[in-house]
Amino acid sequence: MKFSYQYFEGQKLPIVPLKIKGTSGWLEFNVYIDTGASYSLFPADAAEIIGLELEKGDLTEMTVGDGNHIQVYIHNLPLSLAGKEFIARIGFSKGLGVGFYIMGRKDIFDKFIVCLYYFTILKRFNYILQHRNLYELV
Amino acid sequence: MKNLFKGYSGQYVAMVNKKIIASGKTTLEAYQKAKKINSTEMLSFTYVPTKKETITFL
């Protein structure tokens, strides 16, 4: 599946729609693809609208770009990306210093081949299916 | 897309069918406003960056 870059203030940003299944149904978040991020991270208040009790997640500490550490609560959530549904660990933090919803590698980049074609403004997602212990590219 | 978000820099917007129906300083604020307007269809959230935030080192 291909996605176009999204333009903000004259810059094209690698932002794609990611659906998360909450207690009252699916919600869509336009997430920034961050290949340098270990986990996908959302601001803490997003947990509330998904219907999660933030502090019931697994508490962990993560290092952010300026060297500081933030506390993150990790939850296992049903996601839908590029038409494929799967479970992934998503982090929520009160200390996230950026406004973007961040899509990191954990539980996502092991399922998709992500190609960023900056100059042709395309992002391509190929899903890898685990089938009889073999991986197939579809 | 470019014009759709004009005037929303630094805010979170809630959309239904690619139309902005609410905005706020947080996702929660945008959500609460949006639910009062449309409580049935799937909401889509986007953070609209400021000009400085479009050049990132994440």
N, CA and C atoms of all chains as a GROMACS GRO file, in nm:
protein
  588
    1MET      N    1   0.083  -0.120   0.000
    1MET     CA    2   0.000   0.000   0.000
    1MET      C    3   0.087   0.125   0.000
    2LYS      N    4   0.044   0.224  -0.074
    2LYS     CA    5   0.122   0.348  -0.083
    2LYS      C    6   0.047   0.463  -0.018
    3PHE      N    7   0.123   0.550   0.042
    3PHE     CA    8   0.066   0.671   0.100
    3PHE      C    9   0.144   0.791   0.046
    4SER      N   10   0.076   0.900   0.032
    4SER     CA   11   0.144   1.023  -0.006
    4SER      C   12   0.197   1.093   0.119
    5TYR      N   13   0.306   1.164   0.102
    5TYR     CA   14   0.352   1.249   0.210
    5TYR      C   15   0.246   1.355   0.239
    6GLN      N   16   0.244   1.402   0.363
    6GLN     CA   17   0.152   1.511   0.397
    6GLN      C   18   0.231   1.641   0.407
    7TYR      N   19   0.177   1.746   0.353
    7TYR     CA   20   0.245   1.876   0.352
    7TYR      C   21   0.197   1.963   0.466
    8PHE      N   22   0.293   2.013   0.542
    8PHE     CA   23   0.263   2.111   0.646
    8PHE      C   24   0.367   2.222   0.634
    9GLU      N   25   0.320   2.344   0.623
    9GLU     CA   26   0.409   2.460   0.617
    9GLU      C   27   0.518   2.442   0.510
   10GLY      N   28   0.482   2.386   0.399
   10GLY     CA   29   0.575   2.368   0.289
   10GLY      C   30   0.669   2.250   0.302
   11GLN      N   31   0.659   2.176   0.411
   11GLN     CA   32   0.745   2.058   0.430
   11GLN      C   33   0.660   1.932   0.412
   12LYS      N   34   0.720   1.833   0.347
   12LYS     CA   35   0.646   1.707   0.336
   12LYS      C   36   0.690   1.614   0.447
   13LEU      N   37   0.594   1.563   0.518
   13LEU     CA   38   0.622   1.483   0.637
   13LEU      C   39   0.568   1.341   0.619
   14PRO      N   40   0.644   1.242   0.668
   14PRO     CA   41   0.601   1.101   0.654
   14PRO      C   42   0.495   1.064   0.757
   15ILE      N   43   0.374   1.104   0.730
   15ILE     CA   44   0.263   1.082   0.824
   15ILE      C   45   0.161   0.991   0.757
   16VAL      N   46   0.121   0.887   0.831
   16VAL     CA   47   0.027   0.788   0.776
   16VAL      C   48  -0.085   0.761   0.877
   17PRO      N   49  -0.200   0.716   0.828
   17PRO     CA   50  -0.311   0.689   0.920
   17PRO      C   51  -0.296   0.552   0.989
   18LEU      N   52  -0.306   0.554   1.121
   18LEU     CA   53  -0.299   0.432   1.202
   18LEU      C   54  -0.426   0.427   1.286
   19LYS      N   55  -0.496   0.314   1.278
   19LYS     CA   56  -0.619   0.302   1.359
   19LYS      C   57  -0.588   0.223   1.486
   20ILE      N   58  -0.648   0.265   1.594
   20ILE     CA   59  -0.635   0.196   1.722
   20ILE      C   60  -0.774   0.162   1.772
   21LYS      N   61  -0.791   0.037   1.815
   21LYS     CA   62  -0.923  -0.004   1.864
   21LYS      C   63  -0.931   0.025   2.014
   22GLY      N   64  -1.022   0.112   2.048
   22GLY     CA   65  -1.043   0.147   2.188
   22GLY      C   66  -1.167   0.080   2.242
   23THR      N   67  -1.204   0.118   2.362
   23THR     CA   68  -1.320   0.055   2.426
   23THR      C   69  -1.450   0.092   2.355
   24SER      N   70  -1.450   0.206   2.285
   24SER     CA   71  -1.574   0.244   2.215
   24SER      C   72  -1.557   0.240   2.063
   25GLY      N   73  -1.463   0.161   2.017
   25GLY     CA   74  -1.448   0.143   1.872
   25GLY      C   75  -1.314   0.194   1.821
   26TRP      N   76  -1.305   0.202   1.688
   26TRP     CA   77  -1.179   0.242   1.626
   26TRP      C   78  -1.164   0.393   1.623
   27LEU      N   79  -1.042   0.437   1.645
   27LEU     CA   80  -1.005   0.577   1.630
   27LEU      C   81  -0.884   0.582   1.538
   28GLU      N   82  -0.876   0.686   1.459
   28GLU     CA   83  -0.763   0.699   1.367
   28GLU      C   84  -0.670   0.812   1.412
   29PHE      N   85  -0.542   0.782   1.409
   29PHE     CA   86  -0.441   0.883   1.443
   29PHE      C   87  -0.345   0.894   1.324
   30ASN      N   88  -0.318   1.014   1.284
   30ASN     CA   89  -0.219   1.033   1.178
   30ASN      C   90  -0.082   1.042   1.243
   31VAL      N   91  -0.002   0.938   1.222
   31VAL     CA   92   0.121   0.920   1.298
   31VAL      C   93   0.244   0.949   1.213
   32TYR      N   94   0.344   1.002   1.278
   32TYR     CA   95   0.470   1.038   1.214
   32TYR      C   96   0.561   0.915   1.216
   33ILE      N   97   0.603   0.869   1.101
   33ILE     CA   98   0.692   0.752   1.095
   33ILE      C   99   0.830   0.793   1.145
   34ASP      N  100   0.872   0.734   1.255
   34ASP     CA  101   1.002   0.768   1.315
   34ASP      C  102   1.085   0.639   1.326
   35THR      N  103   1.167   0.616   1.225
   35THR     CA  104   1.246   0.493   1.224
   35THR      C  105   1.349   0.489   1.337
   36GLY      N  106   1.375   0.602   1.399
   36GLY     CA  107   1.470   0.606   1.510
   36GLY      C  108   1.407   0.578   1.645
   37ALA      N  109   1.276   0.567   1.649
   37ALA     CA  110   1.206   0.545   1.776
   37ALA      C  111   1.185   0.396   1.799
   38SER      N  112   1.221   0.350   1.918
   38SER     CA  113   1.201   0.208   1.950
   38SER      C  114   1.052   0.175   1.957
   39TYR      N  115   0.977   0.261   2.022
   39TYR     CA  116   0.835   0.238   2.043
   39TYR      C  117   0.751   0.346   1.976
   40SER      N  118   0.627   0.312   1.949
   40SER     CA  119   0.530   0.414   1.911
   40SER      C  120   0.489   0.486   2.038
   41LEU      N  121   0.481   0.617   2.030
   41LEU     CA  122   0.452   0.696   2.150
   41LEU      C  123   0.343   0.798   2.122
   42PHE      N  124   0.252   0.807   2.217
   42PHE     CA  125   0.141   0.902   2.209
   42PHE      C  126   0.137   0.983   2.338
   43PRO      N  127   0.082   1.104   2.331
   43PRO     CA  128   0.063   1.180   2.456
   43PRO      C  129  -0.035   1.106   2.547
   44ALA      N  130  -0.018   1.128   2.677
   44ALA     CA  131  -0.095   1.051   2.776
   44ALA      C  132  -0.245   1.068   2.760
   45ASP      N  133  -0.290   1.186   2.718
   45ASP     CA  134  -0.435   1.205   2.711
   45ASP      C  135  -0.499   1.122   2.600
   46ALA      N  136  -0.419   1.078   2.504
   46ALA     CA  137  -0.474   0.990   2.400
   46ALA      C  138  -0.519   0.857   2.460
   47ALA      N  139  -0.451   0.815   2.569
   47ALA     CA  140  -0.491   0.690   2.635
   47ALA      C  141  -0.634   0.700   2.687
   48GLU      N  142  -0.667   0.817   2.736
   48GLU     CA  143  -0.801   0.837   2.793
   48GLU      C  144  -0.910   0.822   2.687
   49ILE      N  145  -0.887   0.879   2.570
   49ILE     CA  146  -0.992   0.871   2.468
   49ILE      C  147  -1.001   0.731   2.407
   50ILE      N  148  -0.891   0.657   2.417
   50ILE     CA  149  -0.894   0.517   2.369
   50ILE      C  150  -0.968   0.430   2.471
   51GLY      N  151  -0.974   0.481   2.594
   51GLY     CA  152  -1.045   0.409   2.698
   51GLY      C  153  -0.953   0.329   2.789
   52LEU      N  154  -0.827   0.369   2.794
   52LEU     CA  155  -0.729   0.298   2.876
   52LEU      C  156  -0.710   0.367   3.010
   53GLU      N  157  -0.676   0.288   3.109
   53GLU     CA  158  -0.629   0.346   3.235
   53GLU      C  159  -0.477   0.353   3.221
   54LEU      N  160  -0.428   0.474   3.204
   54LEU     CA  161  -0.287   0.495   3.170
   54LEU      C  162  -0.193   0.414   3.257
   55GLU      N  163  -0.210   0.424   3.388
   55GLU     CA  164  -0.113   0.365   3.480
   55GLU      C  165  -0.127   0.215   3.497
   56LYS      N  166  -0.221   0.153   3.426
   56LYS     CA  167  -0.229   0.007   3.426
   56LYS      C  168  -0.132  -0.054   3.324
   57GLY      N  169  -0.073   0.032   3.242
   57GLY     CA  170   0.027  -0.016   3.147
   57GLY      C  171   0.158  -0.046   3.218
   58ASP      N  172   0.248  -0.109   3.147
   58ASP     CA  173   0.381  -0.139   3.203
   58ASP      C  174   0.466  -0.012   3.201
   59LEU      N  175   0.508   0.028   3.319
   59LEU     CA  176   0.586   0.151   3.328
   59LEU      C  177   0.732   0.124   3.289
   60THR      N  178   0.782   0.206   3.198
   60THR     CA  179   0.922   0.196   3.158
   60THR      C  180   0.977   0.336   3.137
   61GLU      N  181   1.106   0.346   3.133
   61GLU     CA  182   1.170   0.476   3.112
   61GLU      C  183   1.238   0.475   2.976
   62MET      N  184   1.222   0.582   2.901
   62MET     CA  185   1.282   0.590   2.768
   62MET      C  186   1.364   0.717   2.755
   63THR      N  187   1.467   0.708   2.672
   63THR     CA  188   1.552   0.824   2.647
   63THR      C  189   1.504   0.896   2.522
   64VAL      N  190   1.489   1.026   2.531
   64VAL     CA  191   1.443   1.105   2.416
   64VAL      C  192   1.560   1.181   2.354
   65GLY      N  193   1.530   1.251   2.244
   65GLY     CA  194   1.633   1.311   2.160
   65GLY      C  195   1.729   1.405   2.229
   66ASP      N  196   1.684   1.475   2.333
   66ASP     CA  197   1.774   1.569   2.401
   66ASP      C  198   1.850   1.503   2.517
   67GLY      N  199   1.838   1.371   2.529
   67GLY     CA  200   1.910   1.299   2.633
   67GLY      C  201   1.832   1.281   2.762
   68ASN      N  202   1.719   1.347   2.773
   68ASN     CA  203   1.637   1.330   2.893
   68ASN      C  204   1.565   1.196   2.891
   69HIS      N  205   1.515   1.160   3.008
   69HIS     CA  206   1.439   1.035   3.021
   69HIS      C  207   1.294   1.068   3.052
   70ILE      N  208   1.205   0.993   2.993
   70ILE     CA  209   1.062   1.013   3.022
   70ILE      C  210   1.001   0.880   3.066
   71GLN      N  211   0.896   0.893   3.147
   71GLN     CA  212   0.824   0.774   3.189
   71GLN      C  213   0.715   0.743   3.087
   72VAL      N  214   0.708   0.617   3.052
   72VAL     CA  215   0.614   0.574   2.948
   72VAL      C  216   0.537   0.453   2.998
   73TYR      N  217   0.407   0.454   2.977
   73TYR     CA  218   0.324   0.338   3.009
   73TYR      C  219   0.293   0.264   2.879
   74ILE      N  220   0.330   0.137   2.877
   74ILE     CA  221   0.312   0.056   2.756
   74ILE      C  222   0.184  -0.027   2.765
   75HIS      N  223   0.104  -0.019   2.660
   75HIS     CA  224  -0.020  -0.098   2.652
   75HIS      C  225  -0.019  -0.181   2.524
   76ASN      N  226  -0.074  -0.300   2.532
   76ASN     CA  227  -0.094  -0.384   2.413
   76ASN      C  228  -0.229  -0.349   2.351
   77LEU      N  229  -0.226  -0.309   2.225
   77LEU     CA  230  -0.351  -0.261   2.164
   77LEU      C  231  -0.372  -0.319   2.024
   78PRO      N  232  -0.499  -0.340   1.987
   78PRO     CA  233  -0.527  -0.379   1.849
   78PRO      C  234  -0.510  -0.258   1.756
   79LEU      N  235  -0.434  -0.278   1.651
   79LEU     CA  236  -0.409  -0.171   1.554
   79LEU      C  237  -0.454  -0.214   1.415
   80SER      N  238  -0.472  -0.116   1.330
   80SER     CA  239  -0.495  -0.143   1.189
   80SER      C  240  -0.409  -0.045   1.109
   81LEU      N  241  -0.322  -0.102   1.026
   81LEU     CA  242  -0.233  -0.019   0.945
   81LEU      C  243  -0.228  -0.078   0.805
   82ALA      N  244  -0.247   0.005   0.707
   82ALA     CA  245  -0.244  -0.039   0.567
   82ALA      C  246  -0.338  -0.158   0.544
   83GLY      N  247  -0.452  -0.156   0.614
   83GLY     CA  248  -0.553  -0.260   0.596
   83GLY      C  249  -0.528  -0.389   0.670
   84LYS      N  250  -0.422  -0.394   0.751
   84LYS     CA  251  -0.389  -0.515   0.826
   84LYS      C  252  -0.409  -0.491   0.975
   85GLU      N  253  -0.472  -0.587   1.043
   85GLU     CA  254  -0.494  -0.575   1.186
   85GLU      C  255  -0.395  -0.661   1.263
   86PHE      N  256  -0.346  -0.610   1.373
   86PHE     CA  257  -0.250  -0.682   1.455
   86PHE      C  258  -0.244  -0.616   1.593
   87ILE      N  259  -0.175  -0.683   1.684
   87ILE     CA  260  -0.158  -0.629   1.820
   87ILE      C  261  -0.017  -0.570   1.830
   88ALA      N  262  -0.008  -0.455   1.893
   88ALA     CA  263   0.123  -0.393   1.910
   88ALA      C  264   0.131  -0.322   2.044
   89ARG      N  265   0.254  -0.308   2.091
   89ARG     CA  266   0.278  -0.232   2.214
   89ARG      C  267   0.290  -0.085   2.179
   90ILE      N  268   0.209  -0.006   2.247
   90ILE     CA  269   0.206   0.138   2.224
   90ILE      C  270   0.233   0.209   2.357
   91GLY      N  271   0.320   0.309   2.354
   91GLY     CA  272   0.354   0.382   2.476
   91GLY      C  273   0.277   0.513   2.487
   92PHE      N  274   0.245   0.550   2.610
   92PHE     CA  275   0.178   0.676   2.638
   92PHE      C  276   0.256   0.748   2.746
   93SER      N  277   0.279   0.875   2.724
   93SER     CA  278   0.362   0.949   2.820
   93SER      C  279   0.312   1.091   2.841
   94LYS      N  280   0.324   1.135   2.967
   94LYS     CA  281   0.294   1.276   2.998
   94LYS      C  282   0.412   1.365   2.965
   95GLY      N  283   0.526   1.303   2.936
   95GLY     CA  284   0.648   1.382   2.916
   95GLY      C  285   0.690   1.395   2.770
   96LEU      N  286   0.603   1.354   2.679
   96LEU     CA  287   0.638   1.361   2.538
   96LEU      C  288   0.650   1.508   2.495
   97GLY      N  289   0.765   1.544   2.445
   97GLY     CA  290   0.792   1.684   2.416
   97GLY      C  291   0.751   1.730   2.277
   98VAL      N  292   0.699   1.640   2.197
   98VAL     CA  293   0.655   1.677   2.063
   98VAL      C  294   0.504   1.656   2.051
   99GLY      N  295   0.444   1.730   1.961
   99GLY     CA  296   0.300   1.717   1.944
   99GLY      C  297   0.260   1.596   1.862
  100PHE      N  298   0.349   1.553   1.773
  100PHE     CA  299   0.316   1.443   1.683
  100PHE      C  300   0.288   1.313   1.759
  101TYR      N  301   0.201   1.233   1.701
  101TYR     CA  302   0.190   1.093   1.743
  101TYR      C  303   0.303   1.021   1.670
  102ILE      N  304   0.381   0.945   1.743
  102ILE     CA  305   0.501   0.884   1.686
  102ILE      C  306   0.478   0.735   1.659
  103MET      N  307   0.508   0.692   1.537
  103MET     CA  308   0.505   0.549   1.508
  103MET      C  309   0.648   0.496   1.503
  104GLY      N  310   0.685   0.417   1.604
  104GLY     CA  311   0.819   0.361   1.613
  104GLY      C  312   0.825   0.218   1.563
  105ARG      N  313   0.938   0.152   1.590
  105ARG     CA  314   0.964   0.022   1.527
  105ARG      C  315   0.894  -0.096   1.593
  106LYS      N  316   0.886  -0.096   1.727
  106LYS     CA  317   0.841  -0.215   1.801
  106LYS      C  318   0.703  -0.263   1.756
  107ASP      N  319   0.697  -0.391   1.720
  107ASP     CA  320   0.573  -0.460   1.680
  107ASP      C  321   0.514  -0.410   1.547
  108ILE      N  322   0.580  -0.316   1.483
  108ILE     CA  323   0.529  -0.264   1.355
  108ILE      C  324   0.629  -0.288   1.243
  109PHE      N  325   0.754  -0.250   1.266
  109PHE     CA  326   0.853  -0.265   1.160
  109PHE      C  327   0.894  -0.411   1.139
  110ASP      N  328   0.852  -0.499   1.232
  110ASP     CA  329   0.875  -0.642   1.209
  110ASP      C  330   0.763  -0.702   1.124
  111LYS      N  331   0.661  -0.623   1.097
  111LYS     CA  332   0.547  -0.673   1.019
  111LYS      C  333   0.537  -0.607   0.881
  112PHE      N  334   0.604  -0.498   0.866
  112PHE     CA  335   0.595  -0.425   0.739
  112PHE      C  336   0.734  -0.393   0.685
  113ILE      N  337   0.743  -0.389   0.555
  113ILE     CA  338   0.860  -0.329   0.492
  113ILE      C  339   0.821  -0.187   0.458
  114VAL      N  340   0.892  -0.095   0.515
  114VAL     CA  341   0.856   0.046   0.498
  114VAL      C  342   0.960   0.114   0.409
  115CYS      N  343   0.916   0.165   0.298
  115CYS     CA  344   1.007   0.234   0.207
  115CYS      C  345   0.964   0.381   0.196
  116LEU      N  346   1.056   0.469   0.219
  116LEU     CA  347   1.027   0.611   0.208
  116LEU      C  348   1.093   0.665   0.082
  117TYR      N  349   1.012   0.694  -0.016
  117TYR     CA  350   1.065   0.752  -0.140
  117TYR      C  351   1.043   0.902  -0.134
  118TYR      N  352   1.140   0.970  -0.081
  118TYR     CA  353   1.121   1.112  -0.054
  118TYR      C  354   1.094   1.193  -0.181
  119PHE      N  355   1.164   1.160  -0.285
  119PHE     CA  356   1.153   1.244  -0.404
  119PHE      C  357   1.034   1.207  -0.492
  120THR      N  358   0.983   1.088  -0.474
  120THR     CA  359   0.865   1.052  -0.551
  120THR      C  360   0.739   1.058  -0.465
  121ILE      N  361   0.754   1.120  -0.349
  121ILE     CA  362   0.646   1.140  -0.251
  121ILE      C  363   0.555   1.018  -0.235
  122LEU      N  364   0.616   0.904  -0.216
  122LEU     CA  365   0.538   0.784  -0.190
  122LEU      C  366   0.595   0.712  -0.070
  123LYS      N  367   0.507   0.656   0.007
  123LYS     CA  368   0.548   0.564   0.110
  123LYS      C  369   0.482   0.431   0.077
  124ARG      N  370   0.556   0.326   0.084
  124ARG     CA  371   0.499   0.196   0.049
  124ARG      C  372   0.507   0.104   0.171
  125PHE      N  373   0.397   0.041   0.202
  125PHE     CA  374   0.393  -0.054   0.313
  125PHE      C  375   0.367  -0.192   0.257
  126ASN      N  376   0.460  -0.283   0.275
  126ASN     CA  377   0.437  -0.422   0.240
  126ASN      C  378   0.428  -0.502   0.369
  127TYR      N  379   0.325  -0.579   0.380
  127TYR     CA  380   0.299  -0.654   0.503
  127TYR      C  381   0.364  -0.792   0.493
  128ILE      N  382   0.429  -0.833   0.600
  128ILE     CA  383   0.490  -0.964   0.605
  128ILE      C  384   0.402  -1.055   0.689
  129LEU      N  385   0.354  -1.161   0.630
  129LEU     CA  386   0.268  -1.255   0.703
  129LEU      C  387   0.351  -1.369   0.760
  130GLN      N  388   0.322  -1.402   0.886
  130GLN     CA  389   0.388  -1.519   0.944
  130GLN      C  390   0.298  -1.639   0.918
  131HIS      N  391   0.347  -1.733   0.842
  131HIS     CA  392   0.266  -1.845   0.801
  131HIS      C  393   0.352  -1.971   0.807
  132ARG      N  394   0.311  -2.065   0.892
  132ARG     CA  395   0.385  -2.192   0.911
  132ARG      C  396   0.533  -2.164   0.931
  133ASN      N  397   0.561  -2.072   1.018
  133ASN     CA  398   0.698  -2.035   1.055
  133ASN      C  399   0.779  -1.978   0.937
  134LEU      N  400   0.712  -1.950   0.830
  134LEU     CA  401   0.781  -1.888   0.717
  134LEU      C  402   0.728  -1.746   0.698
  135TYR      N  403   0.808  -1.662   0.650
  135TYR     CA  404   0.763  -1.528   0.620
  135TYR      C  405   0.741  -1.515   0.469
  136GLU      N  406   0.628  -1.458   0.436
  136GLU     CA  407   0.598  -1.436   0.295
  136GLU      C  408   0.576  -1.288   0.273
  137LEU      N  409   0.625  -1.242   0.166
  137LEU     CA  410   0.601  -1.104   0.130
  137LEU      C  411   0.478  -1.096   0.041
  138VAL      N  412   0.383  -1.015   0.079
  138VAL     CA  413   0.261  -1.005  -0.004
  138VAL      C  414   0.246  -0.863  -0.054
  139MET      N  415  -0.480   1.923   0.130
  139MET     CA  416  -0.439   1.900   0.268
  139MET      C  417  -0.378   2.027   0.327
  140LYS      N  418  -0.299   2.094   0.242
  140LYS     CA  419  -0.224   2.212   0.286
  140LYS      C  420  -0.318   2.317   0.344
  141ASN      N  421  -0.424   2.347   0.269
  141ASN     CA  422  -0.515   2.451   0.312
  141ASN      C  423  -0.611   2.404   0.421
  142LEU      N  424  -0.636   2.275   0.423
  142LEU     CA  425  -0.728   2.219   0.521
  142LEU      C  426  -0.687   2.256   0.662
  143PHE      N  427  -0.557   2.257   0.689
  143PHE     CA  428  -0.509   2.277   0.826
  143PHE      C  429  -0.468   2.421   0.855
  144LYS      N  430  -0.491   2.509   0.761
  144LYS     CA  431  -0.453   2.649   0.780
  144LYS      C  432  -0.526   2.706   0.902
  145GLY      N  433  -0.448   2.772   0.988
  145GLY     CA  434  -0.507   2.832   1.108
  145GLY      C  435  -0.509   2.740   1.229
  146TYR      N  436  -0.459   2.618   1.211
  146TYR     CA  437  -0.462   2.521   1.322
  146TYR      C  438  -0.321   2.486   1.374
  147SER      N  439  -0.221   2.564   1.336
  147SER     CA  440  -0.083   2.531   1.377
  147SER      C  441  -0.072   2.516   1.529
  148GLY      N  442  -0.004   2.411   1.571
  148GLY     CA  443   0.017   2.387   1.713
  148GLY      C  444  -0.103   2.326   1.783
  149GLN      N  445  -0.203   2.286   1.705
  149GLN     CA  446  -0.324   2.228   1.766
  149GLN      C  447  -0.349   2.086   1.716
  150TYR      N  448  -0.430   2.018   1.791
  150TYR     CA  449  -0.479   1.887   1.749
  150TYR      C  450  -0.616   1.908   1.685
  151VAL      N  451  -0.638   1.842   1.571
  151VAL     CA  452  -0.769   1.852   1.508
  151VAL      C  453  -0.834   1.714   1.502
  152ALA      N  454  -0.965   1.715   1.514
  152ALA     CA  455  -1.044   1.593   1.499
  152ALA      C  456  -1.122   1.604   1.369
  153MET      N  457  -1.114   1.500   1.288
  153MET     CA  458  -1.181   1.502   1.158
  153MET      C  459  -1.277   1.384   1.141
  154VAL      N  460  -1.377   1.408   1.060
  154VAL     CA  461  -1.467   1.301   1.014
  154VAL      C  462  -1.472   1.313   0.863
  155ASN      N  463  -1.444   1.204   0.796
  155ASN     CA  464  -1.443   1.203   0.648
  155ASN      C  465  -1.359   1.317   0.592
  156LYS      N  466  -1.241   1.337   0.651
  156LYS     CA  467  -1.144   1.437   0.606
  156LYS      C  468  -1.190   1.581   0.622
  157LYS      N  469  -1.290   1.603   0.706
  157LYS     CA  470  -1.334   1.740   0.737
  157LYS      C  471  -1.309   1.766   0.885
  158ILE      N  472  -1.249   1.880   0.914
  158ILE     CA  473  -1.221   1.914   1.053
  158ILE      C  474  -1.352   1.952   1.120
  159ILE      N  475  -1.378   1.885   1.233
  159ILE     CA  476  -1.502   1.919   1.306
  159ILE      C  477  -1.471   1.980   1.443
  160ALA      N  478  -1.346   1.964   1.490
  160ALA     CA  479  -1.311   2.021   1.621
  160ALA      C  480  -1.160   2.031   1.632
  161SER      N  481  -1.116   2.117   1.723
  161SER     CA  482  -0.972   2.131   1.747
  161SER      C  483  -0.950   2.164   1.894
  162GLY      N  484  -0.825   2.147   1.937
  162GLY     CA  485  -0.794   2.177   2.076
  162GLY      C  486  -0.644   2.174   2.100
  163LYS      N  487  -0.606   2.219   2.220
  163LYS     CA  488  -0.464   2.218   2.254
  163LYS      C  489  -0.413   2.078   2.284
  164THR      N  490  -0.507   1.987   2.312
  164THR     CA  491  -0.470   1.847   2.336
  164THR      C  492  -0.563   1.758   2.254
  165THR      N  493  -0.522   1.632   2.242
  165THR     CA  494  -0.608   1.534   2.174
  165THR      C  495  -0.740   1.521   2.248
  166LEU      N  496  -0.732   1.520   2.380
  166LEU     CA  497  -0.852   1.503   2.462
  166LEU      C  498  -0.951   1.617   2.440
  167GLU      N  499  -0.901   1.739   2.435
  167GLU     CA  500  -0.989   1.855   2.414
  167GLU      C  501  -1.057   1.845   2.276
  168ALA      N  502  -0.979   1.810   2.175
  168ALA     CA  503  -1.036   1.796   2.041
  168ALA      C  504  -1.140   1.685   2.039
  169TYR      N  505  -1.111   1.576   2.108
  169TYR     CA  506  -1.202   1.462   2.115
  169TYR      C  507  -1.335   1.500   2.181
  170GLN      N  508  -1.324   1.568   2.294
  170GLN     CA  509  -1.445   1.603   2.368
  170GLN      C  510  -1.535   1.698   2.288
  171LYS      N  511  -1.474   1.792   2.219
  171LYS     CA  512  -1.552   1.882   2.132
  171LYS      C  513  -1.614   1.806   2.016
  172ALA      N  514  -1.536   1.717   1.959
  172ALA     CA  515  -1.583   1.642   1.842
  172ALA      C  516  -1.699   1.551   1.877
  173LYS      N  517  -1.694   1.490   1.994
  173LYS     CA  518  -1.799   1.396   2.034
  173LYS      C  519  -1.934   1.466   2.051
  174LYS      N  520  -1.927   1.596   2.083
  174LYS     CA  521  -2.053   1.670   2.098
  174LYS      C  522  -2.117   1.696   1.961
  175ILE      N  523  -2.032   1.698   1.859
  175ILE     CA  524  -2.080   1.728   1.723
  175ILE      C  525  -2.117   1.600   1.648
  176ASN      N  526  -2.031   1.499   1.663
  176ASN     CA  527  -2.053   1.374   1.590
  176ASN      C  528  -2.008   1.258   1.678
  177SER      N  529  -2.104   1.186   1.730
  177SER     CA  530  -2.068   1.079   1.824
  177SER      C  531  -2.072   0.941   1.763
  178THR      N  532  -2.100   0.934   1.633
  178THR     CA  533  -2.118   0.802   1.573
  178THR      C  534  -2.004   0.761   1.478
  179GLU      N  535  -1.958   0.854   1.396
  179GLU     CA  536  -1.858   0.815   1.296
  179GLU      C  537  -1.717   0.814   1.354
  180MET      N  538  -1.629   0.738   1.289
  180MET     CA  539  -1.492   0.727   1.339
  180MET      C  540  -1.420   0.862   1.331
  181LEU      N  541  -1.358   0.898   1.440
  181LEU     CA  542  -1.282   1.023   1.444
  181LEU      C  543  -1.138   0.998   1.403
  182SER      N  544  -1.081   1.096   1.334
  182SER     CA  545  -0.941   1.089   1.293
  182SER      C  546  -0.869   1.211   1.351
  183PHE      N  547  -0.757   1.185   1.417
  183PHE     CA  548  -0.684   1.292   1.484
  183PHE      C  549  -0.552   1.321   1.415
  184THR      N  550  -0.522   1.450   1.405
  184THR     CA  551  -0.395   1.493   1.346
  184THR      C  552  -0.337   1.605   1.431
  185TYR      N  553  -0.208   1.598   1.454
  185TYR     CA  554  -0.141   1.713   1.515
  185TYR      C  555  -0.092   1.802   1.401
  186VAL      N  556  -0.127   1.928   1.407
  186VAL     CA  557  -0.085   2.024   1.303
  186VAL      C  558   0.037   2.099   1.356
  187PRO      N  559   0.153   2.072   1.299
  187PRO     CA  560   0.275   2.132   1.354
  187PRO      C  561   0.287   2.280   1.323
  188THR      N  562   0.360   2.349   1.408
  188THR     CA  563   0.397   2.486   1.377
  188THR      C  564   0.507   2.482   1.272
  189LYS      N  565   0.539   2.596   1.215
  189LYS     CA  566   0.642   2.598   1.110
  189LYS      C  567   0.774   2.540   1.161
  190LYS      N  568   0.813   2.577   1.283
  190LYS     CA  569   0.939   2.526   1.340
  190LYS      C  570   0.936   2.375   1.359
  191GLU      N  571   0.820   2.324   1.391
  191GLU     CA  572   0.809   2.180   1.419
  191GLU      C  573   0.811   2.093   1.294
  192THR      N  574   0.803   2.154   1.178
  192THR     CA  575   0.805   2.073   1.056
  192THR      C  576   0.946   2.027   1.019
  193ILE      N  577   1.046   2.089   1.082
  193ILE     CA  578   1.183   2.044   1.059
  193ILE      C  579   1.229   1.979   1.189
  194THR      N  580   1.240   1.846   1.185
  194THR     CA  581   1.254   1.772   1.311
  194THR      C  582   1.382   1.690   1.317
  195PHE      N  583   1.416   1.654   1.436
  195PHE     CA  584   1.521   1.556   1.462
  195PHE      C  585   1.462   1.464   1.566
  196LEU      N  586   1.388   1.363   1.522
  196LEU     CA  587   1.318   1.277   1.617
  196LEU      C  588   1.397   1.151   1.644
   0.00000   0.00000   0.00000
